[in-house]
Amino acid sequence: MALLDDESTGTERNAQEKSAGAKILRVVSPAPRDVWLDVLKSDPTAFVYQTPEGLDALCAELDREDASRLYEFADGRQLILPLYRRRGAPKWLAVERSPKVGGLVSSGPVRPEELQAIFSDLCSRPLLRTIVRPMALFGDAWAAAAPPGVNSVQRVAHALDLQGGFETVWEQRFNRQARRAIRKAEKAQLDIECDRTGKLVPVFYDLLQRSVDRWAEQRHEPRHLARWRAKHRDPQRRFRIMAETLGEACQIWVARVDGRPAAAIVVLQGANAHYTRGAMDKDLAGPVRASFLLQKLAIEDACKAGCRYYYMGETGTSESLARFKSHFGAQEYAFPEYHLERFPITSLENRLRGFARKLFDLRRNVHSSLS
């Protein structure tokens, strides 16, 4: 491959870093798949979206292209940063971002000086915006290496350590309430199915629509508006492509009550497992605690597969969601998402969100007063 001085796909460039502790000799974008796969072999903390197959699935789902970066350091270390971007966008309008479970793939713990050098490279590029979301487990390391004044958004996620196997997880990490709920679900003799072919995508999506209706009612939001937003954010084709592209790595677990779908979860399982979506018919699933049983079965399966972590995704500010995840022993991780941008886009977005939130709160208060 030829050396380059820009971001052209499939090319390389020399990168001279000012960091005294780590010198980047070469950056290749997109990252060569053979090197990426080789580095993955010695990274026990990688998740599906940090693999080439995972990024391909995400790009297919969102109609994006691979913008991953291979960093080669002077000491021979190789690190991969998965990124994707919109196809055909000019550089000055280009936005690159990490997958939801992002961060670096490396053959060992990432050193602070390596992160500093990578930040320097990312900040020097002529893109409109680069959004880097570290893996939540390693957010502290990124925060320590971030340059002063860099824009960041604080996020919260939960992850369960599977070390010791399922028996240890069941006895020492699941709390009493989770074990009681699971036993109740087991006594209800639910019909459980785990699909790795994608055939249950329509079943899951129907339950997701019912969940959206329930959430809209709780927020006093018009149902048609909530469904429109949900379909725009997560169309059914996205889950279908996910299942088709990832194959057996994409698991859809469904619990049925008297033959009717009651609850479903989507789990991406590779070296580690990622619970990525959940949905239920509360009237059916709630009384028999179906969601608890599905989580137990997916966690047990991840343990059998040799996974070290069961990542339960971002939690935001939802206390009920945080409480649900904590029942299984998942620990809370606060971590920063970095927005490297040429213009104050993040600040503008925050203002717009604040304005929209005020309008929504006003509408909800009016609705409550008229009820």
C-alpha positions as CSV (number, residue, x, y, z in Angstrom):
1,M,0.0,0.0,0.0
2,A,1.2,3.5,-0.7
3,L,1.8,6.1,1.9
4,L,-0.7,8.9,2.2
5,D,-1.4,12.3,3.6
6,D,-5.1,12.2,3.7
7,E,-8.0,9.9,4.7
8,S,-8.4,8.0,1.4
9,T,-9.8,4.5,1.8
10,G,-7.4,1.6,1.6
11,T,-4.2,3.7,2.0
12,E,-1.6,4.4,4.6
13,R,0.3,7.4,6.0
14,N,3.2,8.1,8.2
15,A,2.1,9.8,11.5
16,Q,4.7,11.7,13.5
17,E,3.5,12.0,17.0
18,K,4.7,14.5,19.6
19,S,4.0,12.2,22.5
20,A,7.3,11.4,24.2
21,G,6.1,7.9,25.3
22,A,4.6,6.5,22.1
23,K,5.4,7.1,18.4
24,I,2.9,6.1,15.8
25,L,4.8,4.8,12.7
26,R,1.8,4.2,10.5
27,V,-1.9,4.5,10.3
28,V,-3.9,2.4,7.9
29,S,-7.6,3.0,7.1
30,P,-9.6,0.9,6.8
31,A,-7.7,-1.5,9.0
32,P,-6.5,-4.6,7.1
33,R,-8.7,-7.5,8.0
34,D,-5.9,-10.0,8.4
35,V,-4.1,-7.8,11.0
36,W,-7.4,-7.0,12.7
37,L,-8.2,-10.7,13.1
38,D,-4.7,-11.4,14.3
39,V,-4.9,-8.8,17.0
40,L,-8.4,-10.1,18.1
41,K,-6.9,-13.5,18.9
42,S,-5.1,-12.0,21.8
43,D,-7.7,-9.6,23.1
44,P,-10.0,-11.4,25.6
45,T,-12.1,-8.3,26.2
46,A,-13.4,-7.8,22.6
47,F,-17.1,-7.7,21.8
48,V,-18.9,-8.5,18.5
49,Y,-19.1,-4.9,17.3
50,Q,-15.3,-4.7,17.7
51,T,-14.8,-7.4,15.1
52,P,-14.6,-7.0,11.3
53,E,-17.8,-9.0,11.0
54,G,-19.5,-6.9,13.6
55,L,-18.6,-3.6,11.9
56,D,-19.7,-5.0,8.6
57,A,-23.1,-5.8,10.1
58,L,-23.4,-2.3,11.6
59,C,-22.4,-0.7,8.3
60,A,-25.0,-2.9,6.4
61,E,-27.7,-2.0,9.0
62,L,-27.0,1.8,8.8
63,D,-25.8,2.0,5.2
64,R,-22.3,3.2,6.2
65,E,-18.8,2.2,5.3
66,D,-15.8,1.0,7.2
67,A,-13.5,3.8,8.6
68,S,-11.6,1.6,11.1
69,R,-8.0,2.6,11.8
70,L,-4.9,0.5,12.4
71,Y,-2.3,2.1,14.5
72,E,1.3,0.7,14.3
73,F,3.7,1.9,17.0
74,A,7.4,2.1,16.9
75,D,7.7,-0.8,19.4
76,G,5.7,-3.1,17.1
77,R,2.4,-2.8,18.9
78,Q,-0.7,-2.8,16.8
79,L,-4.1,-1.4,17.9
80,I,-7.4,-1.2,16.0
81,L,-10.0,1.5,16.4
82,P,-13.3,0.4,14.8
83,L,-15.1,3.4,13.2
84,Y,-17.7,3.9,10.5
85,R,-18.9,6.8,8.4
86,R,-21.6,7.8,5.9
87,R,-20.7,6.7,2.3
88,G,-19.5,9.4,-0.1
89,A,-19.4,12.3,2.4
90,P,-16.7,15.0,1.6
91,K,-14.1,15.3,4.3
92,W,-15.2,18.6,5.6
93,L,-18.7,17.2,6.2
94,A,-17.6,13.7,7.2
95,V,-18.6,12.3,10.6
96,E,-16.9,9.1,11.9
97,R,-18.1,7.3,15.0
98,S,-17.5,4.3,17.1
99,P,-19.9,1.4,17.4
100,K,-22.1,1.4,20.5
101,V,-19.6,-1.0,22.0
102,G,-16.5,0.6,20.8
103,G,-13.0,1.3,21.9
104,L,-9.6,-0.2,20.9
105,V,-8.8,-3.8,20.1
106,S,-5.3,-4.6,21.3
107,S,-3.1,-7.6,22.3
108,G,-2.7,-6.3,25.8
109,P,-3.7,-3.4,28.1
110,V,-3.6,-0.1,26.2
111,R,-1.0,2.2,27.6
112,P,-1.7,5.9,28.5
113,E,0.9,7.1,26.1
114,E,-0.7,5.1,23.2
115,L,-4.1,6.7,24.0
116,Q,-2.5,10.1,24.0
117,A,-0.9,9.5,20.6
118,I,-4.2,8.2,19.2
119,F,-6.0,11.3,20.5
120,S,-3.4,13.4,18.8
121,D,-4.0,11.7,15.5
122,L,-7.8,11.9,15.7
123,C,-7.7,15.6,16.7
124,S,-5.5,16.5,13.8
125,R,-7.8,15.2,11.1
126,P,-9.8,17.5,8.8
127,L,-13.2,15.9,9.5
128,L,-16.3,17.7,10.7
129,R,-16.6,15.4,13.6
130,T,-15.2,12.2,15.1
131,I,-17.2,10.5,17.9
132,V,-15.2,8.0,19.9
133,R,-17.1,5.8,22.4
134,P,-14.6,3.8,24.5
135,M,-15.6,0.4,25.9
136,A,-17.3,1.3,29.2
137,L,-15.0,-1.1,31.2
138,F,-12.0,1.0,30.2
139,G,-13.5,4.5,30.4
140,D,-11.1,5.6,33.2
141,A,-8.0,4.9,31.0
142,W,-9.4,7.1,28.2
143,A,-10.4,9.9,30.6
144,A,-6.8,10.0,32.0
145,A,-5.3,10.3,28.5
146,A,-7.8,12.8,27.0
147,P,-6.4,16.2,26.1
148,P,-7.5,19.2,28.1
149,G,-10.7,20.8,27.0
150,V,-11.9,18.0,24.7
151,N,-15.7,17.7,24.4
152,S,-17.2,14.7,26.1
153,V,-20.6,13.3,27.0
154,Q,-20.9,11.2,30.1
155,R,-22.6,7.9,29.7
156,V,-23.4,5.0,32.1
157,A,-23.5,1.3,31.2
158,H,-23.7,-2.0,33.1
159,A,-21.6,-5.1,32.7
160,L,-21.6,-8.5,34.5
161,D,-18.3,-10.3,35.1
162,L,-18.7,-14.0,34.3
163,Q,-15.4,-15.1,35.9
164,G,-15.8,-18.3,37.8
165,G,-18.6,-19.7,35.6
166,F,-22.3,-19.7,35.9
167,E,-22.5,-21.4,39.3
168,T,-20.4,-18.6,40.8
169,V,-22.5,-16.0,39.0
170,W,-25.8,-17.5,40.2
171,E,-24.7,-17.9,43.8
172,Q,-22.5,-14.8,44.3
173,R,-23.7,-12.2,41.8
174,F,-27.4,-12.7,41.1
175,N,-29.3,-11.2,44.1
176,R,-32.0,-12.9,46.0
177,Q,-34.8,-11.1,44.1
178,A,-33.4,-12.3,40.7
179,R,-33.1,-15.9,41.9
180,R,-36.7,-15.8,43.2
181,A,-38.0,-14.3,40.0
182,I,-36.2,-16.9,37.9
183,R,-37.5,-19.8,40.0
184,K,-41.1,-18.4,39.6
185,A,-40.6,-18.2,35.8
186,E,-39.3,-21.8,35.7
187,K,-42.3,-23.0,37.6
188,A,-44.5,-21.3,35.1
189,Q,-43.2,-23.7,32.4
190,L,-42.7,-21.1,29.8
191,D,-41.9,-22.1,26.2
192,I,-38.4,-20.9,25.5
193,E,-36.7,-20.7,22.1
194,C,-33.3,-19.4,21.1
195,D,-33.0,-18.6,17.4
196,R,-29.6,-18.1,15.6
197,T,-31.1,-17.9,12.1
198,G,-33.1,-14.7,12.2
199,K,-36.5,-16.4,11.9
200,L,-37.7,-14.8,15.2
201,V,-36.9,-11.2,14.1
202,P,-40.6,-10.5,13.4
203,V,-41.6,-12.0,16.8
204,F,-39.1,-9.8,18.6
205,Y,-40.1,-6.7,16.6
206,D,-43.8,-7.1,17.4
207,L,-42.9,-7.2,21.1
208,L,-40.7,-4.2,20.6
209,Q,-43.7,-2.3,19.1
210,R,-45.8,-3.2,22.1
211,S,-43.0,-2.0,24.4
212,V,-42.9,1.3,22.5
213,D,-46.7,1.7,23.0
214,R,-46.3,1.1,26.7
215,W,-43.4,3.6,27.1
216,A,-45.4,6.2,25.1
217,E,-48.3,5.8,27.5
218,Q,-46.0,6.2,30.5
219,R,-44.6,9.4,29.0
220,H,-48.0,10.7,27.9
221,E,-46.7,10.7,24.3
222,P,-48.9,10.1,21.3
223,R,-48.6,6.5,20.2
224,H,-48.2,7.3,16.5
225,L,-45.3,9.7,17.3
226,A,-43.5,7.1,19.5
227,R,-43.9,4.4,16.9
228,W,-42.6,6.7,14.1
229,R,-39.5,7.6,16.2
230,A,-38.9,3.9,17.0
231,K,-39.2,2.8,13.4
232,H,-36.8,5.6,12.3
233,R,-34.3,4.7,15.0
234,D,-34.7,0.9,14.8
235,P,-36.5,-0.3,11.7
236,Q,-37.2,-4.0,11.5
237,R,-34.7,-4.4,8.5
238,R,-31.9,-3.4,10.9
239,F,-32.5,-6.5,13.1
240,R,-33.0,-8.7,10.0
241,I,-29.7,-7.5,8.5
242,M,-28.0,-8.0,11.9
243,A,-29.2,-11.6,12.1
244,E,-28.3,-12.3,8.5
245,T,-24.8,-10.8,8.7
246,L,-23.7,-12.1,12.1
247,G,-25.2,-15.5,11.7
248,E,-25.0,-17.6,14.9
249,A,-23.4,-14.7,16.8
250,C,-26.8,-13.1,16.9
251,Q,-29.2,-14.8,19.3
252,I,-32.9,-14.0,19.7
253,W,-34.4,-15.5,22.8
254,V,-38.2,-15.6,23.1
255,A,-40.4,-16.7,26.0
256,R,-44.0,-17.7,25.3
257,V,-46.9,-18.0,27.6
258,D,-49.7,-20.4,26.4
259,G,-48.2,-20.1,23.0
260,R,-48.2,-16.3,22.9
261,P,-44.9,-14.4,22.7
262,A,-44.4,-12.6,26.0
263,A,-40.8,-11.4,26.1
264,A,-37.7,-11.4,23.9
265,I,-34.1,-10.3,24.0
266,V,-31.3,-10.0,21.4
267,V,-27.8,-11.0,22.5
268,L,-24.7,-10.8,20.3
269,Q,-22.2,-13.4,21.5
270,G,-18.6,-13.7,20.5
271,A,-15.6,-13.7,22.8
272,N,-17.9,-11.8,25.1
273,A,-21.7,-11.3,25.1
274,H,-23.7,-8.1,24.5
275,Y,-27.3,-7.9,25.5
276,T,-28.4,-5.3,23.0
277,R,-32.2,-5.2,23.0
278,G,-35.2,-6.4,25.1
279,A,-38.9,-6.2,24.7
280,M,-42.0,-7.6,26.2
281,D,-45.8,-7.7,26.5
282,K,-46.0,-6.7,30.1
283,D,-49.4,-8.2,30.7
284,L,-48.1,-11.6,29.7
285,A,-44.4,-11.4,30.8
286,G,-44.7,-9.5,34.0
287,P,-46.7,-11.9,36.2
288,V,-44.4,-14.9,35.3
289,R,-41.1,-12.9,35.3
290,A,-40.3,-14.0,31.8
291,S,-37.6,-11.4,31.3
292,F,-35.6,-12.6,34.3
293,L,-35.6,-16.1,32.9
294,L,-34.4,-15.0,29.5
295,Q,-31.5,-13.1,31.0
296,K,-30.6,-16.1,33.2
297,L,-30.5,-18.4,30.1
298,A,-28.5,-16.0,28.0
299,I,-26.0,-15.4,30.8
300,E,-25.7,-19.2,31.4
301,D,-25.1,-19.7,27.7
302,A,-22.4,-17.0,27.6
303,C,-20.7,-18.8,30.5
304,K,-20.8,-22.1,28.7
305,A,-19.3,-20.4,25.6
306,G,-16.3,-19.1,27.7
307,C,-17.3,-15.4,27.7
308,R,-15.7,-13.3,30.4
309,Y,-18.2,-10.4,30.3
310,Y,-21.9,-10.1,29.7
311,Y,-22.4,-6.4,28.7
312,M,-25.9,-5.2,29.4
313,G,-25.6,-1.9,27.5
314,E,-26.1,1.7,28.3
315,T,-28.5,2.6,31.1
316,G,-28.8,6.4,30.9
317,T,-30.6,7.9,33.8
318,S,-33.2,5.2,34.2
319,E,-33.3,4.1,37.8
320,S,-35.6,1.1,37.0
321,L,-33.3,-0.1,34.2
322,A,-30.3,0.2,36.5
323,R,-32.1,-1.7,39.2
324,F,-33.1,-4.5,36.8
325,K,-29.5,-4.9,35.6
326,S,-28.1,-4.8,39.1
327,H,-30.3,-7.8,40.1
328,F,-28.0,-10.0,38.0
329,G,-24.8,-8.6,39.6
330,A,-24.0,-6.2,36.7
331,Q,-21.7,-3.4,37.8
332,E,-22.3,0.3,36.9
333,Y,-19.6,1.9,34.7
334,A,-19.5,5.7,34.1
335,F,-17.5,6.5,31.0
336,P,-17.0,9.5,28.6
337,E,-17.8,9.6,24.9
338,Y,-15.6,12.0,23.1
339,H,-16.7,14.4,20.4
340,L,-13.8,15.7,18.4
341,E,-15.2,18.4,16.2
342,R,-14.3,21.5,14.2
343,F,-17.4,23.4,15.2
344,P,-19.4,23.4,18.6
345,I,-21.9,20.8,17.3
346,T,-22.3,19.1,20.6
347,S,-23.1,22.3,22.4
348,L,-25.8,23.1,19.8
349,E,-27.2,19.6,20.1
350,N,-27.4,19.9,23.9
351,R,-29.3,23.2,23.6
352,L,-31.8,21.7,21.1
353,R,-32.3,18.7,23.3
354,G,-32.9,20.9,26.3
355,F,-35.4,22.9,24.4
356,A,-37.2,19.8,23.2
357,R,-37.2,18.4,26.7
358,K,-38.8,21.5,28.1
359,L,-41.5,21.4,25.4
360,F,-42.2,17.7,26.2
361,D,-42.3,18.4,30.0
362,L,-44.7,21.3,29.3
363,R,-47.0,19.1,27.3
364,R,-46.9,16.3,29.9
365,N,-47.8,18.8,32.7
366,V,-50.7,20.2,30.6
367,H,-51.9,16.6,30.0
368,S,-51.7,15.8,33.7
369,S,-53.6,18.9,34.7
370,L,-56.4,18.1,32.3
371,S,-56.7,14.4,33.4
